[in-house]
Amino acid sequence: MQEIELKFQIPADSLAVLSAEIERLPGHARERLQAHYFDTPDRRLGQARSALRLRKEGERWVQTLKASGANTMIRLEDNQPAPAPSEGRAARIDLSLHLGSPAEASLIRTLGWNPGQDRWGEHAGLVELYRTDIWRQTARVSVGQGTPQAGAVELALDLGHIHAGDLSVAVQELEIELVSGHPMAVIAMARDWVLGHDLWLDTQTKAHRGDRLARQAAGESPGKAAVPQNARVGMGLAEALESLTDAMSAVAASPAPDLRQIESWRQALQELVLLNQAHQAGASSDPPQAATFPHGAMPGVQALLLALQDHERASILARAPSTTLLCLELFAALL
């Protein structure tokens, strides 16, 4: 199935008020989620923007593959019930659980898995790289009732840690996921919570952060994201926004981003400006039905480009509610 969601980081001084607000919502629930994440030593899943995990949700175990979808808001997600690991034994992945699902083709393509000769994936080279221990609070909310963009969304507040070796990193984030109805319900709910609690958009998944931590625990270089290329005729809006939000998230995650990270974000913004010009000139290959190009957001993009000339303010700008609201306006054009 497709997962349509956005994820946000929460400032420390907003956490208590945000948590209390979720607790007051109808249907509030709290659950502990303990997960083991797997990949090959050369990170074939991570390079394909995929994640494979085995997670204990309350008393049940679920094996999940997540893979990239049409744009940053949309991902493939295949959840399969899984047996609990044998007592005293390490958690293990069983790829046969995904046979016949949309995840099967993704696993074959990414891992080179041959189900006919290796049904359970024992020879796919998968190893556990890191694990998470999260307490999740959830509530469901109806949005835009009586309008064409009505929907129901789930708010999920995740608090806990990612662990790799002797290292750990805190998790403090809010996910807003579409349960039913129009995807714009996610955008509408996100706007309210960004304005109310100074949240900032973060497209770096737990898998991304866990992989980086696992590399550090193993004494490896965490590596650096590639700098986006200049915009080109034929690039789509979804691709441009993916580059932009990935680069912005990397800057926001670092209290002292290096010049290469900041330049990556600037180039991604410039991609969008050039794509806007191509659209206005009729040179873009985006089909008209794919997106209404957000020409009205371009003054905000230009202003952000100008502000980024002050490199010392990059992290502040990446975490600013106004920057996230600009991204939400751009995402809305995809929907």
C-alpha positions in Angstrom: 0.0 0.0 0.0 1.0 3.6 -0.2 1.9 5.7 2.8 1.2 9.4 2.6 2.7 11.3 5.4 5.0 14.2 6.5 7.4 14.2 9.5 8.4 17.1 11.7 11.0 17.8 14.3 9.8 19.4 17.6 11.6 22.2 19.5 12.4 21.2 23.1 10.3 24.1 24.5 7.2 23.0 22.5 7.3 19.3 23.4 5.3 19.4 26.7 2.5 21.5 25.2 2.3 19.4 22.0 2.2 16.2 23.9 -0.5 17.4 26.2 -2.6 18.5 23.2 -2.3 15.1 21.6 -3.4 13.4 24.9 -6.6 15.5 24.9 -7.6 14.3 21.4 -10.3 11.6 21.0 -9.0 8.1 20.7 -5.6 8.9 22.1 -3.4 5.8 22.6 0.2 5.1 23.7 2.3 2.1 22.6 5.9 1.0 22.8 7.6 0.2 19.4 10.9 -1.7 19.4 12.4 -2.3 16.0 15.4 -3.9 14.4 16.6 -2.5 11.0 18.4 -4.5 8.4 20.5 -3.8 5.3 23.4 -5.2 3.5 26.9 -4.1 4.6 27.2 -2.0 1.4 23.8 -0.4 2.2 21.9 -1.4 -1.0 18.5 -0.7 0.6 19.6 2.7 2.0 21.0 3.7 -1.4 17.6 2.8 -2.9 15.8 5.0 -0.3 14.3 1.8 1.3 14.2 0.5 4.8 13.5 -3.1 6.1 12.6 -3.6 9.7 11.2 -6.1 12.2 9.2 -4.4 14.9 7.5 -5.3 18.1 4.3 -3.4 18.3 2.8 -4.0 21.7 2.7 -7.8 21.8 2.8 -8.5 18.0 5.7 -8.5 15.6 5.5 -6.9 12.1 8.0 -7.0 9.3 7.9 -3.9 7.1 9.5 -2.8 3.9 9.4 0.9 3.0 10.5 2.2 -0.4 10.3 5.5 -2.2 7.2 6.5 -4.1 6.0 9.2 -6.4 7.2 12.1 -4.3 8.5 12.9 -0.8 5.1 12.6 0.7 4.3 9.2 -0.7 6.1 5.9 0.1 5.5 2.2 -0.6 4.8 0.4 2.7 4.3 -3.3 3.0 3.5 -4.7 6.5 3.4 -8.4 7.2 2.7 -10.2 10.5 5.9 -12.0 11.6 6.8 -14.6 14.2 8.6 -13.4 17.4 12.3 -14.1 17.4 13.2 -17.3 19.3 14.1 -16.7 22.9 17.8 -16.0 23.3 18.4 -15.6 19.5 18.9 -12.5 17.5 16.1 -11.0 15.4 16.1 -12.2 11.8 14.4 -11.2 8.5 12.3 -13.6 6.5 11.9 -12.2 3.0 9.3 -14.8 2.0 6.8 -12.9 4.1 6.7 -10.3 1.2 6.1 -12.8 -1.6 3.1 -11.8 -3.7 3.1 -8.3 -2.3 4.3 -5.0 -4.0 7.4 -5.3 -2.0 8.6 -8.5 -3.7 9.7 -6.7 -6.9 11.4 -4.0 -4.9 13.4 -6.5 -2.9 14.4 -8.5 -6.0 15.5 -5.4 -7.8 17.4 -3.8 -4.8 19.0 -6.9 -3.2 19.3 -9.2 -6.2 17.2 -11.7 -4.2 16.1 -14.9 -6.0 13.1 -16.3 -4.2 13.2 -19.5 -6.3 16.7 -20.4 -4.9 16.7 -18.4 -1.6 13.0 -18.3 -0.5 13.7 -16.8 3.0 16.5 -14.5 1.9 19.2 -16.2 4.0 21.8 -15.5 1.3 20.7 -11.9 0.6 23.5 -10.5 2.8 21.2 -8.8 5.3 22.6 -7.9 8.7 21.1 -5.9 11.6 22.6 -2.4 11.6 20.7 -0.6 14.3 17.5 -0.7 16.5 15.0 1.8 17.8 13.1 2.0 21.1 10.2 4.4 20.8 7.1 5.3 22.8 4.4 6.5 20.4 1.3 8.5 21.2 -1.4 8.6 18.5 -4.7 10.2 17.8 -6.9 10.5 14.7 -8.5 13.8 13.6 -10.9 14.7 10.9 -9.9 17.6 8.6 -12.0 19.7 6.2 -15.3 18.0 6.7 -17.9 19.0 4.1 -15.2 20.1 1.6 -13.7 18.3 -1.5 -10.4 18.0 0.4 -11.8 16.3 3.5 -9.9 13.5 5.1 -8.8 11.8 8.3 -5.2 11.9 9.5 -3.3 10.2 12.3 -1.0 12.2 14.5 1.9 10.2 15.9 4.3 11.6 18.5 7.5 9.5 18.7 9.8 9.8 21.7 12.7 7.5 22.3 16.1 6.6 20.9 18.0 5.0 18.0 20.8 2.6 19.1 23.8 1.3 17.2 26.6 -0.4 19.1 27.3 1.8 22.2 25.9 4.9 20.5 22.4 6.3 20.7 20.6 9.4 19.4 17.3 10.8 20.6 14.0 10.8 18.6 11.6 13.6 19.2 9.3 14.0 16.2 5.7 14.2 15.0 4.3 12.3 12.0 1.1 13.2 10.2 -0.2 10.4 8.1 -3.3 10.2 5.9 -5.8 7.5 7.1 -8.5 8.2 4.5 -9.8 10.9 2.2 -7.9 13.6 0.3 -4.1 14.0 0.7 -4.5 17.7 1.2 -5.8 16.9 4.7 -2.2 16.1 5.7 -1.1 19.5 4.4 -4.0 21.3 6.2 -3.3 19.6 9.5 0.5 20.2 9.1 0.0 23.9 8.7 -1.9 24.1 12.0 0.7 22.2 14.0 3.6 24.0 12.4 2.1 27.4 13.3 1.0 26.2 16.8 4.3 24.6 17.8 7.1 25.9 15.6 7.8 22.5 14.0 10.1 22.1 11.1 9.9 19.6 8.2 12.3 16.7 8.2 12.5 14.2 5.4 15.3 12.2 7.0 13.8 9.0 8.2 14.7 7.0 11.3 16.4 4.6 8.8 18.5 7.4 7.5 19.5 8.6 11.0 20.0 5.0 12.1 22.3 4.2 9.2 24.4 7.3 9.9 24.7 6.2 13.6 25.6 2.7 12.6 28.4 4.0 10.5 29.7 6.1 13.4 29.5 3.1 15.8 31.5 1.0 13.3 34.1 3.8 12.9 33.1 4.5 9.3 32.7 7.8 7.6 29.0 8.8 7.6 29.4 10.1 4.1 27.8 13.2 2.6 24.8 13.7 0.4 25.4 14.5 -3.2 24.9 18.1 -4.2 21.9 18.4 -6.5 22.6 19.2 -10.1 21.4 22.4 -11.8 17.8 22.4 -13.0 17.2 21.0 -16.4 14.4 20.9 -18.9 12.5 17.7 -18.3 12.9 17.7 -14.5 9.6 17.3 -12.7 8.3 19.3 -9.7 8.4 16.2 -7.5 12.1 15.6 -8.2 12.9 19.2 -7.5 11.0 19.2 -4.2 12.7 16.0 -3.2 16.2 17.6 -3.7 15.1 20.7 -1.9 13.6 19.1 1.2 16.4 16.5 1.5 19.0 19.3 1.5 17.0 21.5 3.8 16.6 18.6 6.3 20.3 17.9 6.3 21.0 21.6 7.2 18.3 21.6 9.9 19.7 18.4 11.5 23.1 20.1 12.0 23.7 22.8 14.6 26.7 23.9 12.5 26.2 22.8 8.9 29.3 23.0 6.6 29.4 25.1 3.5 28.8 22.1 1.3 25.5 21.3 3.0 24.4 25.0 2.7 25.4 25.1 -1.0 23.5 21.9 -1.6 20.3 23.6 -0.2 21.0 26.8 -2.2 21.4 24.8 -5.5 18.2 22.9 -4.8 16.3 26.2 -4.4 17.9 27.5 -7.6 16.7 24.3 -9.3 13.1 25.2 -8.4 13.6 28.8 -9.7 14.9 27.5 -13.0 12.1 24.9 -13.2 9.6 27.7 -12.6 11.1 29.7 -15.5 11.0 26.6 -17.7 7.3 26.1 -16.9 6.5 29.7 -17.7 8.3 29.4 -21.0 6.5 26.2 -21.8 9.7 24.1 -21.8 9.0 21.8 -18.9 7.9 18.2 -19.6 5.6 18.1 -16.5 2.2 17.1 -17.8 -0.5 19.7 -16.9 -2.5 17.2 -14.9 0.6 16.2 -12.8 0.8 19.4 -10.9 -0.4 23.0 -10.9 3.0 24.7 -10.7 3.3 26.8 -7.6 4.3 30.1 -9.3 2.9 32.0 -6.3 5.5 30.5 -4.0 8.4 31.8 -6.0 8.8 35.1 -4.2 9.2 33.1 -1.0 11.8 30.8 -2.6 13.7 33.9 -3.9 13.6 35.5 -0.4 15.0 32.3 1.1 17.8 32.2 -1.4 18.7 35.7 -0.5 18.6 35.0 3.2 20.9 32.0 2.8 23.7 34.3 1.7 24.3 34.7 5.5 25.6 31.2 6.1 25.6 31.6 9.9 21.8 31.7 9.8 21.3 28.5 7.7 20.3 26.2 10.6 17.9 28.9 11.9 16.3 29.3 8.5 16.0 25.6 7.9 14.1 25.2 11.2 12.0 28.3 10.8 8.2 27.7 10.6 8.0 30.1 7.6 10.4 27.8 5.7 8.3 24.7 6.4 5.1 26.5 5.5 6.8 27.4 2.2 7.5 23.7 1.6 3.9 22.8 2.4 2.8 25.3 -0.2 5.0 23.6 -2.7 3.8 20.1 -1.8 0.2 21.3 -2.2 0.9 21.8 -5.9 1.6 18.1 -6.2 -1.8 17.2 -4.8 
